[in-house]
Structure formats: structure tokens, C-alpha cells
């Protein structure tokens, strides 16, 4: 700023402070089979209720579902991620108008549970897309739905159906779409029954003058029709056909199409309430659009009726003549061909995935999904290029704990389990995460546990910890009988609870590391047996009087005494991972800054401030900051050669707190004291 006049000049200076924020330390990721949910996509949950909504809740075949439930018993409200690895099987699908819609969640669960409704709205202006339509996708299992208005069959438009539905962020979470539209000059046929064009005035006139009546706006005689199906054939659906009385003798006739639609919907539902419980009709007014000279226009309105029938959600309904003295309302309502009017369109009530039905109305294929075998080691590990299995977590910003309960299924051999954990531990190194290793259910003795941790597992790595024995909890799906489970879900909850109350530097073990919900252990260890396993780096779960079931070990997979590793203890290793991740994220501002003394001073200022905060919380040894940590970033760590190569070196040292694993009490007897 040039100084040209006498006075006061103000200049704002850039602060050297860039606060480093510690990352979360206990966000678990669960990878394995779930009853339903999007295949191979990591999704965040914050409660077991979230898991139930997204993944279907507990399932006997899903070890992961129980692990998530046990995690939230020990760490309510915590964040977690779940990756569904599906069984080997088919995906429920349905095709119409050249498009194939496939369930994003494979397996038999989706058969008949995902429905697609198509409707059309009037064009917004004469140049509007003539292929425009609205799509509603409904999960019939829980009643949730997705609505996508204004889709197009024109693949040159941004609202092309495949582009919108398949968008990973804002598209459908229930289905994906492939294929090429059959027609690009008209919208796909709507679902349900679409009558021919009528007006409220014509309907009122027809019903008022029936049976010799003369008063306009009042029904003379009972008017109705018979509701049945053409596919499956008439009489195939129990309790159909059913008689529907739309207007009783003397009833007022609404003077608007929407009012008549409400009457019609109530009449159908009243008839179905006792005949076909669970069937619910919707009736709306649909615009009739015609195109003349390339210009679309609304030329009339018609009733659109949809009646999905339980067990037959994609049935094609029919409107027949009434029986007895009830007069035929079909012509007046535009539900039957009249003089000079087109026939109504009778389509499936709802395009439905996985019913196995084809050629029902305009639904061409509905292939069934199938449950195959539980996911194999290759599926659980996944493909990093395709973001499947554990590598689906590549799209997650941060997770710290990795749990794979399916790795120890009874149908997997020891070599398969070892292969899963070997890939998982390598991935944890990439992500600065910590692997929780479950013991196989076949280990029922101390000698078996020694063999497993010493030779069968075959992993000695600081980024993981192994636990034994397995835990026994009540199974809600089996009359609350006790069942053996992999302990990783409970352990992850203990880690999260300890981190929240004490910090990642506190060993997640001890009398306060209670295993909530655990009723017993598959093997009750004694002190002497615990003493055989602890020096091998196997963390034991124990049951003590008063304290109950607790986690009684805090060693990593490199925690065997014979290895003499600096990463022997879980809290020391997890604290280091926490510091690495926090500094990695908190120092990105340094990139492309001038590499000289002012930058080095700023780096020291910010890192020391971050470490001092942790020191005051009790994260390090020592009574002074100098004893607890140091940060070095200067001309000694960064030479001129480093500067020429664009490198700045930062050396951070910390004195970790190590757990008091052995408490030795020495007693001395004093004699001859006065």
C-alpha cells in the first residue's frame, strides 16, 4: 500500500495460526452379509434403528447384523459404516418399454417388494419434452418411497431416466436402470388403469339423467361396476371380483374431476376393505396429452386408477359390468369404450421387481432374485478397482476400526480366514485404521487358542488386535436363547466408549471395559490360563465377580513379548495412528507455501499447539511439555537439497502412556519396632 497522505493506515496481516483438529478415533466399519441393503456401498449409520432401516435388522445368517447391534449396546449414538457383501445370487428386476430396472440390493428379499409407478404430467409449455414422465419407486417391505418427477426418455437431456436414477448421490437408493427406450417420441405407459377422456359436466349429466331422473348433480339410481383381473385370469385372485358402488341413489355428484376421483377412490377402497384386506386404491386425474405438428397439448382429462393387490402387486385389473340392479357407471366415468372415444388403457397396477411374471399388461419381464451361498473370501475382500468388499470403504472419508465378523464363519477354512485378514490388515495400513480380529468358533480350549495366535492366524502387525474367547448373548430371533458370536462388535463398542470417556491414549481394557449385553463367554479363563495367552499378544475376555464380563487385554498383533515391539500396546499404536491422521489432515495448508524459515516456524507453532492440548488432557508421559513431546522443523531437518526437491521435513516425537499391565505389590514385615 503506498503511503501518500498524512494519517493512519491499516493493514491486515495473515495469521500464522492454522489450528489442527484431532480426528475422530473410534468410527468402526463393518463388512459382511446383511439381509438387504445396497450391495458393496459403505453407508453411515448412527443407531441400530438406522441399520434396521437400511439393512433389514437382525438375520440369523448375518453375523454382521448381530455385531452392529452389540456395538450399539456398548456405544449408543456412535457413528459407524456398514458395507453389505451380498450372497452369490441374482438381483430382482423388471423391464418395460425397453428399460430394465434392477434392485440395488441383490437376493430373494426384493422379490415382489419393489414397485415402480409411472404417471405423466401436462407439458409445461409447447416445447416441452413429449417423453416426460414421473416415476415413483416404492419399497413395499417398509413403505418407503422415492419420487423422481420430470424424467425423460431422450438420452440427450440432463433429465434422462438412466442419468437421474443411476446418480450415486441423488439417484435411487433402491434400483438401477439399464437398457434403451423403445420409443423416444412418447412417454412410457402409465401404470394402472387410464380411462378415456371425460369431463365432470358429462359425468354429472349421464348419472343425473339415468333411470329416468332429471335433477342435475344428483345420482339417480345406484351406479357402479365390477372390479376383477385379466392377468392373472379372472377368478385367480382370491375374493375377486368385487362389486363397487361409486354413487348411491340420491348421492350428490361433485362438479369437478378431482372431486369425482375422490369419490371413486373411496368407493373402491370401501369395497376392498372386507374383500381383499391390504389392497389400497389410489385414484387421480391424469391429463391427456396429444401432439399435433410436433406441439404437445392437453386435450382432456381421465381417471388414473391403481390398485396393487397383496401377493399380486403387478396384476392387471379389469372393470366389468355390475350385477343385479346396479347401473353401469363405466361409460359415464370413461372406463369403457364409448362412441367415438378410445378404449381405456389397462396396464399392470404397478411394475414390480422379482415376481417372475411377464406379459402382464405392458410389463415384459420380471426376473426373480435369488439367495445363493454366503459371501466367499474373494467377495468379502473385494476388488479395489471396482470398490467392492472392504474396498468400498475407499469412498469413506474416515474410519478407524475394521470389523469383519463373516471372516470366521464355520463354513470357511482357516486358510480362507487368514486370507481375509491378511488383505484387511494391509488395507488398514493404507487407511491408518485398526483391525479387530475375531477367533474362529472352533477354538474351544486354551491350547487351541495358543495354536491359532501363534501359527494359524499368521499375522504379526501393529495395526490390529486379536481376541478370545467368543461371547454368548441372547438371540432375539431364537426365543432369546444364548448364542455364540464373534466379539468384534462388542469390542468395537468398548473401544468407542473408552475413547469417548477417557481418550484414545487410555487402554480399552480393565474393570471399566464392561462387555454390555454379554451373558457369558464360550470359555471361562483362569488367571493362569490368561497368563499363557497374554504374552503371546492374545487379548482375553474375562468374567469376574462383581465386575462381570470385561475386556482384559490391550496388546496388538505385534504384542507378543518375544517380538519386543515398540507397538506392543493397543493405546500406544492407536494414539500414533490418531496423531498421524490428524497431522496429515491439519497440515495440508503447507502444500505450495514458500519453503523457508517463516513456514517452518508456523509449522512448529501449530503442531506444538495441537500436542500441548493433548498433553493437558493427559495423553503423554511427563510433567512438562518438554518431557512429553517435541517438534522439530528447521534447517537441520530440511536441507537445501530437500528445499530444491520441494520437501519440508517435520519431526514429531511423543512420550506415550503405556498401560499398567502388571501391578506388583511388595509387602515387608517390620520387626523390633518400638
PAMARVO-932215 format. One line per field, with one value per residue (C-alpha): x, y, z; residue in one letter; residue number from 1. Coordinates in steps of 0.2 Angstrom, whole numbers. Layout:
N
X = c(X/...);
Y = c(Y/...);
Z = c(Z/...);
rest = c(a/...);
nr = c(NUM/...);
***
This chain:
674
X = c(0/8/8/3/-6/-3/-14/-17/-15/-22/-15/-22/-9/-11/-11/2/-11/-19/-27/-25/-41/-39/-49/-62/-54/-67/-78/-80/-83/-92/-90/-101/-118/-134/-152/-154/-146/-136/-123/-105/-108/-102/-116/-115/-127/-129/-140/-146/-163/-153/-146/-164/-170/-155/-151/-166/-161/-156/-154/-149/-137/-129/-115/-113/-131/-128/-111/-119/-132/-119/-108/-123/-127/-109/-108/-125/-126/-109/-106/-102/-101/-108/-104/-116/-107/-121/-123/-120/-137/-147/-155/-173/-178/-192/-192/-204/-203/-186/-179/-174/-174/-164/-163/-148/-149/-147/-156/-173/-179/-183/-195/-212/-206/-200/-214/-212/-227/-227/-238/-237/-240/-245/-231/-225/-225/-227/-209/-209/-202/-215/-207/-208/-215/-214/-208/-211/-201/-209/-201/-216/-207/-206/-217/-203/-203/-193/-201/-192/-203/-200/-189/-186/-183/-172/-154/-148/-156/-150/-165/-163/-170/-154/-144/-155/-159/-141/-134/-124/-128/-145/-152/-162/-156/-167/-165/-153/-159/-151/-157/-163/-180/-192/-199/-192/-207/-219/-219/-219/-237/-243/-247/-264/-280/-281/-298/-304/-306/-322/-327/-336/-351/-353/-352/-365/-377/-375/-378/-392/-402/-400/-415/-427/-420/-420/-411/-393/-379/-388/-386/-402/-400/-385/-370/-355/-345/-336/-318/-308/-291/-287/-269/-269/-285/-302/-305/-287/-285/-295/-310/-311/-321/-329/-344/-340/-354/-347/-363/-379/-396/-398/-380/-373/-361/-346/-344/-325/-314/-304/-320/-326/-309/-310/-327/-321/-306/-317/-329/-316/-307/-323/-327/-309/-308/-318/-315/-296/-288/-272/-277/-277/-283/-277/-287/-281/-285/-272/-271/-272/-259/-259/-246/-251/-237/-224/-233/-240/-256/-268/-284/-294/-293/-295/-296/-280/-283/-270/-275/-260/-266/-256/-247/-252/-244/-242/-259/-269/-286/-302/-318/-333/-352/-361/-373/-390/-399/-384/-382/-366/-355/-341/-346/-350/-333/-324/-319/-327/-326/-339/-345/-330/-319/-303/-303/-295/-278/-277/-259/-251/-256/-238/-222/-215/-197/-195/-212/-207/-222/-221/-233/-244/-251/-235/-223/-212/-200/-200/-185/-183/-169/-161/-151/-135/-121/-114/-101/-84/-67/-65/-81/-78/-60/-67/-59/-51/-54/-72/-74/-82/-79/-68/-63/-80/-73/-62/-77/-77/-68/-63/-65/-53/-59/-62/-73/-76/-87/-90/-72/-74/-89/-90/-90/-73/-57/-43/-33/-48/-50/-31/-33/-47/-37/-21/-29/-38/-23/-14/-29/-29/-11/-17/-31/-22/-36/-35/-42/-51/-48/-61/-57/-65/-79/-70/-57/-64/-48/-33/-21/-32/-31/-12/-10/-22/-12/5/4/-13/-18/0/-1/10/6/4/-12/-23/-28/-35/-47/-53/-65/-81/-95/-113/-128/-147/-153/-170/-173/-172/-183/-168/-158/-139/-129/-110/-105/-88/-83/-78/-94/-94/-75/-78/-91/-79/-66/-78/-85/-67/-61/-76/-74/-55/-47/-38/-22/-32/-31/-48/-47/-50/-64/-72/-72/-88/-95/-113/-126/-114/-121/-106/-91/-88/-73/-71/-52/-42/-28/-15/-23/-24/-5/-2/-11/-7/12/8/-2/-20/-32/-43/-61/-64/-78/-75/-86/-94/-87/-95/-88/-74/-61/-44/-31/-24/-10/-8/-5/14/11/20/34/46/44/49/40/38/20/16/1/-15/-17/1/-2/-19/-13/1/-12/-23/-8/-3/-21/-23/-7/-9/-26/-21/-5/-12/-11/8/7/14/19/36/48/59/61/44/35/45/41/22/23/31/18/3/9/16/-1/-10/1/0/-18/-17/-3/-15/-28/-16/-11/8/20/30/26/31/29/47/46/30/34/45/43/57/56/71/86/93/78/75/92/94/93/76/71/77/66/51/52/49/53/44/50/37/41/30/31/16/7/9/-4/0/-2/5/3/16/13/28/25/39/37/45/51/58/49/45);
Y = c(0/17/30/46/56/60/49/32/16/-1/-17/-34/-47/-66/-76/-90/-100/-115/-124/-143/-153/-170/-183/-195/-210/-224/-225/-243/-251/-267/-278/-293/-300/-291/-296/-282/-265/-258/-270/-265/-247/-240/-231/-221/-226/-218/-231/-249/-241/-234/-251/-259/-246/-248/-266/-275/-278/-294/-310/-327/-329/-312/-311/-293/-289/-295/-287/-270/-272/-277/-262/-250/-259/-253/-236/-229/-214/-218/-217/-232/-238/-254/-262/-276/-290/-300/-318/-325/-324/-315/-297/-295/-285/-279/-272/-261/-250/-256/-251/-264/-259/-269/-270/-262/-275/-292/-308/-315/-302/-290/-302/-293/-280/-266/-257/-244/-232/-222/-206/-192/-173/-160/-152/-135/-127/-131/-135/-147/-165/-176/-191/-183/-194/-196/-211/-217/-231/-240/-252/-262/-270/-254/-242/-230/-222/-211/-199/-193/-180/-175/-189/-191/-205/-193/-198/-181/-172/-170/-177/-194/-208/-218/-202/-197/-214/-220/-205/-211/-196/-190/-205/-220/-230/-244/-248/-245/-244/-250/-253/-242/-235/-242/-226/-208/-200/-203/-206/-224/-230/-226/-240/-244/-240/-224/-221/-211/-193/-186/-170/-168/-160/-175/-187/-177/-176/-195/-200/-187/-192/-211/-221/-208/-194/-176/-166/-162/-165/-179/-198/-206/-225/-235/-233/-245/-258/-275/-275/-290/-295/-301/-306/-317/-323/-319/-329/-332/-319/-324/-314/-305/-300/-287/-276/-257/-245/-227/-217/-222/-217/-198/-195/-178/-178/-167/-154/-157/-171/-171/-172/-187/-195/-194/-202/-216/-220/-221/-232/-244/-245/-247/-262/-269/-267/-283/-292/-290/-284/-274/-269/-250/-240/-223/-213/-197/-186/-188/-176/-182/-176/-176/-170/-161/-154/-158/-147/-156/-150/-156/-161/-168/-177/-195/-205/-215/-229/-240/-255/-266/-282/-291/-306/-299/-282/-282/-289/-281/-276/-275/-265/-275/-273/-273/-286/-285/-269/-258/-247/-247/-232/-237/-227/-211/-212/-216/-233/-242/-238/-226/-219/-211/-212/-223/-238/-236/-242/-257/-259/-268/-260/-257/-263/-275/-282/-301/-308/-319/-313/-307/-301/-294/-279/-269/-277/-288/-296/-298/-309/-316/-313/-327/-331/-341/-346/-334/-322/-331/-323/-316/-306/-300/-294/-287/-278/-261/-256/-259/-253/-269/-278/-269/-258/-250/-240/-231/-219/-216/-201/-208/-224/-231/-249/-263/-277/-292/-305/-315/-320/-333/-342/-360/-364/-355/-365/-357/-353/-343/-333/-330/-323/-311/-304/-303/-292/-282/-278/-272/-261/-254/-248/-239/-230/-229/-240/-254/-271/-281/-300/-312/-330/-345/-354/-370/-364/-371/-373/-363/-375/-371/-353/-354/-363/-350/-335/-342/-351/-352/-333/-329/-310/-300/-282/-267/-261/-275/-285/-302/-308/-324/-332/-328/-320/-328/-316/-319/-321/-312/-322/-339/-335/-326/-342/-339/-340/-338/-323/-315/-302/-288/-279/-279/-274/-260/-253/-254/-245/-231/-229/-228/-216/-205/-205/-206/-204/-215/-215/-225/-244/-250/-264/-266/-267/-252/-260/-269/-280/-274/-287/-302/-315/-327/-332/-348/-352/-346/-342/-343/-332/-345/-348/-330/-329/-342/-331/-313/-315/-321/-305/-313/-301/-311/-308/-312/-314/-308/-307/-290/-283/-295/-298/-287/-285/-290/-286/-272/-279/-278/-292/-287/-288/-304/-302/-311/-298/-284/-271/-253/-255/-268/-260/-255/-237/-233/-239/-231/-214/-214/-218/-203/-191/-196/-194/-178/-170/-177/-168/-152/-148/-148/-130/-131/-138/-125/-112/-105/-117/-106/-101/-92/-108/-119/-108/-108/-127/-128/-116/-126/-143/-139/-130/-146/-158/-146/-148/-167/-165/-155/-169/-182/-190/-191/-195/-181/-167/-153/-151/-154/-171/-175/-171/-161/-154/-151/-142/-131/-131/-146/-157/-148/-146/-136/-152/-155/-137/-139/-155/-147/-156/-150/-162/-162/-172/-175/-185/-190/-200/-212/-218/-237/-246/-253/-271/-279/-272/-278/-275/-278/-282/-280/-286/-275/-282/-275/-258/-248);
Z = c(0/-5/9/0/14/32/43/49/38/42/35/39/41/38/54/55/65/57/70/69/75/81/70/77/84/85/69/65/48/47/31/28/23/28/25/12/8/-7/-12/-9/-4/13/22/38/52/70/78/76/70/56/52/53/40/28/30/37/55/63/52/58/44/46/59/55/60/77/78/74/87/100/95/99/115/121/112/109/97/89/71/61/42/35/19/13/4/-4/-6/-23/-32/-44/-42/-44/-60/-70/-88/-98/-113/-116/-99/-86/-68/-56/-37/-30/-16/-23/-16/-14/-1/-15/-25/-25/-13/-25/-36/-49/-53/-69/-71/-83/-80/-93/-103/-95/-112/-131/-132/-118/-119/-126/-117/-100/-86/-67/-58/-40/-33/-18/-5/-1/13/24/14/10/-7/-19/-31/-47/-57/-75/-81/-100/-112/-123/-119/-124/-110/-92/-85/-95/-84/-83/-79/-64/-57/-58/-50/-35/-24/-29/-38/-32/-17/-22/-40/-55/-73/-90/-107/-122/-123/-135/-140/-140/-147/-132/-114/-106/-102/-85/-73/-68/-77/-88/-94/-109/-109/-99/-91/-74/-83/-94/-80/-70/-84/-88/-69/-66/-81/-78/-73/-78/-66/-71/-57/-62/-50/-41/-44/-49/-46/-39/-51/-51/-59/-55/-51/-57/-65/-83/-78/-68/-76/-68/-53/-49/-36/-20/-16/-33/-42/-30/-33/-32/-29/-34/-32/-22/-27/-22/-19/-24/-39/-37/-50/-53/-59/-43/-33/-43/-42/-23/-23/-34/-23/-8/-16/-22/-5/4/-7/-5/14/18/2/-1/15/12/-5/-7/-22/-27/-40/-48/-63/-77/-91/-109/-120/-139/-151/-166/-178/-165/-152/-137/-129/-115/-124/-109/-93/-87/-71/-67/-55/-47/-36/-31/-23/-10/-17/-34/-34/-53/-58/-72/-66/-76/-75/-79/-79/-62/-57/-51/-51/-50/-66/-77/-72/-84/-99/-89/-80/-96/-90/-105/-124/-129/-146/-154/-139/-137/-126/-108/-106/-94/-88/-73/-56/-53/-62/-49/-47/-45/-47/-61/-71/-89/-102/-89/-97/-103/-91/-102/-89/-70/-66/-48/-37/-28/-12/-16/-4/9/3/0/5/-13/-11/6/2/-14/-29/-26/-44/-43/-25/-18/-2/10/-4/-4/11/-1/-4/15/22/39/48/62/66/54/59/48/58/42/42/55/48/51/33/30/31/42/26/19/36/36/18/23/37/28/15/28/38/23/19/37/34/19/29/46/53/66/63/76/73/79/84/74/83/83/96/112/123/128/118/103/106/108/91/82/88/86/69/61/61/54/56/67/64/75/66/73/89/92/105/113/118/109/118/121/120/119/101/99/83/93/108/117/118/121/105/102/92/86/99/87/88/107/107/95/106/121/111/106/124/131/118/122/141/143/126/113/124/138/136/131/145/163/176/167/150/153/139/139/134/136/146/147/137/127/139/157/158/174/179/175/158/154/159/145/132/136/132/115/111/113/122/133/138/156/169/186/202/204/188/176/159/154/141/149/137/127/115/97/85/87/106/110/122/111/97/109/98/101/96/109/116/108/115/110/92/91/98/85/71/78/78/60/53/62/57/39/38/48/38/21/21/20/2/-10/3/2/10/22/40/42/36/47/62/58/57/74/81/75/79/96/100/95/105/120/120/121/134/145/143/149/133/136/149/158/169/157/138/135/143/134/116/104/86/75/58/53/43/51/46/29/20/4/-6/2/-2/-20/-21/-14/3/20/34/51/65/79/95/109/125/126/141/142/152/169/164/180/197/209/227/239/257/270/288/301/317/333/331/347);
rest = c(x/x/x/x/x/x/x/x/x/x/x/x/x/x/x/x/x/x/x/x/x/x/x/x/x/x/x/x/x/x/x/x/x/x/x/x/x/x/x/x/x/x/x/x/x/x/x/x/x/x/x/x/x/x/x/x/x/x/x/x/x/x/x/x/x/x/x/x/x/x/x/x/x/x/x/x/x/x/x/x/x/x/x/x/x/x/x/x/x/x/x/x/x/x/x/x/x/x/x/x/x/x/x/x/x/x/x/x/x/x/x/x/x/x/x/x/x/x/x/x/x/x/x/x/x/x/x/x/x/x/x/x/x/x/x/x/x/x/x/x/x/x/x/x/x/x/x/x/x/x/x/x/x/x/x/x/x/x/x/x/x/x/x/x/x/x/x/x/x/x/x/x/x/x/x/x/x/x/x/x/x/x/x/x/x/x/x/x/x/x/x/x/x/x/x/x/x/x/x/x/x/x/x/x/x/x/x/x/x/x/x/x/x/x/x/x/x/x/x/x/x/x/x/x/x/x/x/x/x/x/x/x/x/x/x/x/x/x/x/x/x/x/x/x/x/x/x/x/x/x/x/x/x/x/x/x/x/x/x/x/x/x/x/x/x/x/x/x/x/x/x/x/x/x/x/x/x/x/x/x/x/x/x/x/x/x/x/x/x/x/x/x/x/x/x/x/x/x/x/x/x/x/x/x/x/x/x/x/x/x/x/x/x/x/x/x/x/x/x/x/x/x/x/x/x/x/x/x/x/x/x/x/x/x/x/x/x/x/x/x/x/x/x/x/x/x/x/x/x/x/x/x/x/x/x/x/x/x/x/x/x/x/x/x/x/x/x/x/x/x/x/x/x/x/x/x/x/x/x/x/x/x/x/x/x/x/x/x/x/x/x/x/x/x/x/x/x/x/x/x/x/x/x/x/x/x/x/x/x/x/x/x/x/x/x/x/x/x/x/x/x/x/x/x/x/x/x/x/x/x/x/x/x/x/x/x/x/x/x/x/x/x/x/x/x/x/x/x/x/x/x/x/x/x/x/x/x/x/x/x/x/x/x/x/x/x/x/x/x/x/x/x/x/x/x/x/x/x/x/x/x/x/x/x/x/x/x/x/x/x/x/x/x/x/x/x/x/x/x/x/x/x/x/x/x/x/x/x/x/x/x/x/x/x/x/x/x/x/x/x/x/x/x/x/x/x/x/x/x/x/x/x/x/x/x/x/x/x/x/x/x/x/x/x/x/x/x/x/x/x/x/x/x/x/x/x/x/x/x/x/x/x/x/x/x/x/x/x/x/x/x/x/x/x/x/x/x/x/x/x/x/x/x/x/x/x/x/x/x/x/x/x/x/x/x/x/x/x/x/x/x/x/x/x/x/x/x/x/x/x/x/x/x/x/x/x/x/x/x/x/x/x/x/x/x/x/x/x/x/x/x/x/x/x/x/x/x/x/x/x/x/x/x/x/x/x/x/x/x/x/x/x/x/x/x/x/x/x/x/x/x/x/x/x/x/x/x/x/x/x/x/x/x/x);
nr = c(1/2/3/4/5/6/7/8/9/10/11/12/13/14/15/16/17/18/19/20/21/22/23/24/25/26/27/28/29/30/31/32/33/34/35/36/37/38/39/40/41/42/43/44/45/46/47/48/49/50/51/52/53/54/55/56/57/58/59/60/61/62/63/64/65/66/67/68/69/70/71/72/73/74/75/76/77/78/79/80/81/82/83/84/85/86/87/88/89/90/91/92/93/94/95/96/97/98/99/100/101/102/103/104/105/106/107/108/109/110/111/112/113/114/115/116/117/118/119/120/121/122/123/124/125/126/127/128/129/130/131/132/133/134/135/136/137/138/139/140/141/142/143/144/145/146/147/148/149/150/151/152/153/154/155/156/157/158/159/160/161/162/163/164/165/166/167/168/169/170/171/172/173/174/175/176/177/178/179/180/181/182/183/184/185/186/187/188/189/190/191/192/193/194/195/196/197/198/199/200/201/202/203/204/205/206/207/208/209/210/211/212/213/214/215/216/217/218/219/220/221/222/223/224/225/226/227/228/229/230/231/232/233/234/235/236/237/238/239/240/241/242/243/244/245/246/247/248/249/250/251/252/253/254/255/256/257/258/259/260/261/262/263/264/265/266/267/268/269/270/271/272/273/274/275/276/277/278/279/280/281/282/283/284/285/286/287/288/289/290/291/292/293/294/295/296/297/298/299/300/301/302/303/304/305/306/307/308/309/310/311/312/313/314/315/316/317/318/319/320/321/322/323/324/325/326/327/328/329/330/331/332/333/334/335/336/337/338/339/340/341/342/343/344/345/346/347/348/349/350/351/352/353/354/355/356/357/358/359/360/361/362/363/364/365/366/367/368/369/370/371/372/373/374/375/376/377/378/379/380/381/382/383/384/385/386/387/388/389/390/391/392/393/394/395/396/397/398/399/400/401/402/403/404/405/406/407/408/409/410/411/412/413/414/415/416/417/418/419/420/421/422/423/424/425/426/427/428/429/430/431/432/433/434/435/436/437/438/439/440/441/442/443/444/445/446/447/448/449/450/451/452/453/454/455/456/457/458/459/460/461/462/463/464/465/466/467/468/469/470/471/472/473/474/475/476/477/478/479/480/481/482/483/484/485/486/487/488/489/490/491/492/493/494/495/496/497/498/499/500/501/502/503/504/505/506/507/508/509/510/511/512/513/514/515/516/517/518/519/520/521/522/523/524/525/526/527/528/529/530/531/532/533/534/535/536/537/538/539/540/541/542/543/544/545/546/547/548/549/550/551/552/553/554/555/556/557/558/559/560/561/562/563/564/565/566/567/568/569/570/571/572/573/574/575/576/577/578/579/580/581/582/583/584/585/586/587/588/589/590/591/592/593/594/595/596/597/598/599/600/601/602/603/604/605/606/607/608/609/610/611/612/613/614/615/616/617/618/619/620/621/622/623/624/625/626/627/628/629/630/631/632/633/634/635/636/637/638/639/640/641/642/643/644/645/646/647/648/649/650/651/652/653/654/655/656/657/658/659/660/661/662/663/664/665/666/667/668/669/670/671/672/673/674);
***
